[in-house]
Amino acid sequence: SLRLSAQTDTLVFINGDVMMGEVKKMDKGVMVAETEYSDSDFQIEWEKVTAIRTQNQFLITLTGGKKYYGRLYSLPDSAVQILTMPFEPEMVDIQDIVYLESYDDKFKDRFSASIDLGFDLARARNLQKLNSTIRLGYHAEKWSSNASLDVLRSTQDESEDIQRTEAHLSFRYVLPERWYAIGSLSELSNTEQNLISRVNAQAGMGRFLIRSRKLYWGTKLGINRNYELYSNETEDRQSWEGYFGTELNLYNLGDLDLLFTLMVYPSITEGGRWRANEKLEVKYDLPLDLYLKLGLSMDYDNQPAEDAQTLDYLLQLGFGWEW
């Protein structure tokens, strides 16, 4: 049986244990909960939970993509009622729930951040290389925003300095039936492709094809405004592009997470030109919210600037911390 007290959530596990406290969120198959007797939050595998009752209101997402706002009240045989007053309760299986987030949390509970650094130093020709990644995120009831900054700086005697900077800001608004609207602004500069700056302003739509406790996979398409400024004699460019791509995130692999994205940009106003961007990140979680990350980014342009390479890539190994 489940016991409830004021403002207390209750969880029952497959071994019969009961825990009472405050459920904060559940994402990627892991629930975060807090109790009065703990110094830090508990991380609980969602598949080990057989029953749940909550006092707080949650944003609830199911495997089919449906979203609800309400409380959870478990019944026998793994059935859960989603109480969305004043509407009739919705009955679901507990393992059909793939995402929970309290939507009356304070700002700090909706905010996420991570930073990782990598540094190489060699006596040979006085090699010095620094790479770093910073990510920020904020999630509200029906929208989310994310920002990131990737920086590479490399100096070596008798060789030109290498610089690469990529900044990205995105906005996503949740729509019914797994659809969402997206808008983003990004800036890229790199010496390999003689780019002082490439600014992209995008608008489009996306849809989750699969979203479960182990992974999500989605596609997106839209239109992009492209501005490019070069460091050599190549004339600066302004063009319109379409874009389409896919994103895959595997996150219930023990302490491993894998994220893969591929975007293709066929030009609308420049005949025969197309670009592509690929990113792969593998992250291994360590204690104390620390992690190791291996990342690969590639940028391809079949009509690059004069004396520039069609392909630029960046391989990063970093040590980081997330909140």
ROLOTOR-802906 format. One line per field, with one value per residue (C-alpha): x, y, z. Coordinates in steps of 0.02 Angstrom, whole numbers, m for minus. Each point is the difference from the previous one (the first is absolute). Layout:
! ROLOTOR-802906
c1 <- c(X, ...)
c2 <- c(Y, ...)
c3 <- c(Z, ...)
This chain:
! ROLOTOR-802906
c1 <- c(0, 50, m1, m12, 37, m10, 112, 84, 20, 6, 95, m12, 139, m2, 75, m143, 99, m92, 80, m84, 68, m8, 8, 93, 5, 21, 94, 98, m57, 65, m107, 70, m80, 40, m39, 8, 138, 116, 141, m13, m130, m31, 14, m119, m22, m178, m22, 23, m153, m165, m113, 1, m113, 44, m65, 81, m55, 109, 26, m23, 55, m48, 84, m126, 44, m156, 27, m101, 9, m56, 34, 36, m100, 47, m130, 30, 83, 119, m144, 18, m132, 53, m108, m28, m139, m133, 12, m28, 154, 107, 52, 174, 129, 140, 135, m83, 55, 165, 17, m54, 38, m79, m62, m14, 185, 108, 117, 151, m91, m39, 177, 140, 183, 161, 180, 146, 182, 145, 180, 154, 178, 155, 180, 12, m15, m82, m171, m144, m181, m159, m177, m154, m189, m131, m186, m149, m183, m170, m162, m173, m174, m13, 166, 185, 156, 181, 165, 173, 176, 142, 175, 165, 165, 166, 171, 164, 169, 30, m185, m155, m116, m158, m164, m176, m151, m180, m145, m180, m165, m161, m183, m127, m190, m96, m149, m123, 38, 189, 22, 97, 44, 183, 99, 188, 144, 179, 173, 154, 178, 147, 170, m8, m140, 57, m159, 2, m183, m147, m165, m154, m178, m120, m186, m87, m94, 52, m81, 52, m12, 46, 5, 22, 92, 155, 10, m79, 14, m71, 8, m14, m7, m17, 81, 165, 71, 189, 125, 186, 153, 170, 180, 67, m50, m160, m152, m113, m160, m183, m118, m158, 10, m119, 51, m47, 78, m15, 47, 25, 30, 36, 0, m42, 167, 59, 118, 15, m96, 12, m62, 7, m64, 12, m60, 3, m20, m42, 13, m153, 84, 173, m11, 80, 63, m34, 72, m9, 35, 23, 26, 32, 20, 34, m7, 49, m71, 114, m41, m37, m84, 166, 20, 119, m53, 60, m68, 16, m63, 12, m47, m7, m22, 8, 32, 117, 100, 152, 151, m108, m38, m170, 5, 41, m9, 33, 33, m12, 35, m49, m33, m151, m133, m188, m140)
c2 <- c(0, 182, 130, 187, 152, 184, 50, m173, m113, m188, m131, m189, m109, m174, m73, 73, 144, 165, 173, 163, 168, 122, m56, 132, m72, m157, 4, m126, m143, 78, 80, 132, 8, 83, m55, 89, m116, 14, 125, m18, m55, m183, m62, m146, m111, 27, m183, m47, 104, m95, 134, 188, 132, 185, 156, 123, 33, m69, 15, m183, m71, m174, m116, 49, 183, 57, 129, 34, 118, m76, m115, m187, m128, m185, m139, m189, m93, 142, 113, 187, 134, 170, 123, 151, 94, 48, m134, m187, m98, m79, m181, m55, m134, 62, m52, 102, 157, 60, 176, 91, 179, 106, 156, 107, m19, 150, 68, m95, m167, 36, 55, m117, 30, m92, 45, m107, 39, m83, 62, m63, 61, m68, 56, m39, 169, 68, m75, 68, m48, 39, m60, 32, m19, 94, m44, 85, m53, 56, m100, 74, m76, m2, 70, m21, 98, m59, 90, m70, 63, m108, 74, m66, 96, m73, 82, m77, 73, 14, m30, 107, 10, m106, 71, m69, 72, m59, 80, m59, 62, m98, 11, m142, 10, m161, m40, m147, m173, 5, 157, 155, 169, 51, 159, 22, 119, m62, 69, m93, 58, m110, 24, m164, 67, 183, 47, 159, m28, m105, 52, m110, 49, m147, m35, m166, m149, m164, m163, m139, m167, m99, 57, m130, m28, m54, 120, 134, 19, 143, 95, 184, 112, 184, 152, 86, 173, m13, 145, m33, 112, m66, 39, m4, 68, m103, 112, 2, m101, 18, m140, m97, m185, m139, m123, m173, m118, m127, m15, m159, m5, m164, 27, m159, m87, m8, 147, 35, 128, 15, 146, 6, 138, 22, 155, 31, 173, 3, 178, 83, 153, m71, m133, m167, 48, m102, m13, m129, 0, m155, m17, m154, 6, m146, 42, m111, 52, 6, 30, 176, 54, m13, m81, m44, 48, m45, 111, 8, 147, 12, 140, m32, 128, m55, 181, 70, 161, 15, m100, m77, m182, m76, m93, 63, m113, 11, m147, 40, m96, 94, m13, 94, 36, 20, 73)
c3 <- c(0, m25, 138, m32, 107, m41, m144, 0, m151, 20, m101, 9, m74, m74, 160, 103, 78, 21, m7, 46, m52, m145, m181, m101, m175, m104, m165, m103, 111, 162, 135, 119, 173, 167, 177, 168, 61, m152, m27, m189, m127, m40, m179, m30, m152, m59, m50, 184, 50, 8, 76, 25, 77, m10, 84, m121, m179, m140, m185, m52, m168, m62, m126, m134, 20, 93, 137, 156, 149, 164, 147, m1, 100, m16, m1, 4, m144, m50, m52, 34, m2, m65, 97, m112, 89, m49, m137, 20, 58, m137, 30, m58, 37, 112, m124, m138, 92, m75, 74, 157, 51, 134, m88, 156, 42, 36, m132, 64, m19, m183, m40, m53, m40, m41, m39, m58, m39, m90, m10, m94, 32, m90, m4, m187, m87, 158, m37, 104, m32, 98, m36, 105, m8, 102, m5, 81, m3, 65, m8, 30, m18, m189, m59, 26, m45, m15, m28, m33, m34, m72, m8, m70, 8, m57, m17, m59, m49, m188, m35, m18, 150, m10, 63, m2, 91, m11, 95, m6, 74, m29, 50, m5, 25, 32, m114, 4, m73, 27, m106, 53, m76, 0, m25, 17, m25, m21, m40, m61, m34, m47, m82, m98, m112, 5, 90, 103, 36, m61, 78, m23, 49, m11, 20, m23, 70, 79, 53, 118, m91, 156, 180, 137, 164, m98, m147, m105, m188, m100, m163, m44, m153, m39, m78, 38, m35, m24, 17, m30, 20, m59, 46, m179, m171, m8, m16, 152, m22, 46, m48, 41, 38, 45, 134, 57, 124, 139, 183, 102, 188, 92, 187, 94, m29, 180, 27, m188, m104, m189, m105, m190, m114, m188, m93, m189, m78, m187, m67, m75, m75, m44, m135, 42, 172, 155, 175, 139, 186, 109, 187, 107, 189, 117, 186, 147, 170, 151, 184, 65, m164, m92, m171, m141, m177, m174, m138, m189, m106, m190, m120, m188, m140, m182, m53, 133, m4, m113, 64, 137, 40, m36, 167, 174, 152, 186, 117, 186, 159, 155, 186, 64, 132, m20, 104)
